[in-house]
Amino acid sequence: MALVIREMHAPTDGALLNEEWLVVENAGDAPVSVAGLRLTAQPPRGRPRDVATIDPGFTIKPGEKHRIVTGSASRPAHGRAPDGPVPNYHLLLKTGYLQPDVVVRLLRNQIALVTAVYDPKFPSGAREA
């Protein structure tokens, strides 16, 4: 499985959860289902915590990207989700999880399929762990 976190973006205001997102790309040559993957966040000096389970999920074709948005599209208080050619998948969370140097992982069972660190100094917001 060749998932890659290409971008991460934290909100300008903590209440605007639709401004918090990450972009996942399938860099492999076979489709990947993310249904059932766990999203975890680990602060610089802390333990990883489960943020969400991607359910029902979606399938990413080779070379395709998907944006995983923290908030809900139907909640105006969460702000506007990004538009564009990359499809959005909303987690419907009530709080955000991105902060500088937090380690973000997508796991299947106990195996990390992709890991990245949120670093606002990088143009994409994501750097390798």
JOMOTA-V847013 format. One record per residue. N is the residue number from 1. BURIAL is b if it has 24 or more other ideal C-beta (glycine too) atoms within 12 Angstrom, else e. Layout:
BEGIN
N&BURIAL  N&BURIAL
END
This chain:
BEGIN
1&e  2&e  3&b  4&b  5&b  6&b  7&b  8&b  9&b  10&b  11&b  12&e  13&e  14&e  15&e  16&b  17&b  18&b  19&b  20&b  21&b  22&b  23&b  24&b  25&b  26&b  27&e  28&e  29&e  30&e  31&e  32&b  33&e  34&b  35&e  36&e  37&b  38&b  39&b  40&b  41&b  42&b  43&e  44&e  45&e  46&e  47&e  48&e  49&e  50&e  51&b  52&b  53&e  54&b  55&e  56&e  57&e  58&b  59&e  60&b  61&e  62&e  63&e  64&b  65&b  66&b  67&b  68&b  69&b  70&b  71&b  72&e  73&b  74&e  75&e  76&e  77&e  78&b  79&b  80&e  81&b  82&b  83&e  84&e  85&e  86&e  87&e  88&b  89&b  90&b  91&b  92&b  93&b  94&e  95&e  96&b  97&b  98&b  99&b  100&e  101&b  102&b  103&b  104&b  105&b  106&b  107&b  108&e  109&e  110&e  111&e  112&e  113&b  114&b  115&b  116&b  117&b  118&b  119&b  120&e  121&e  122&e  123&e  124&e  125&b  126&b  127&e  128&e  129&e
END
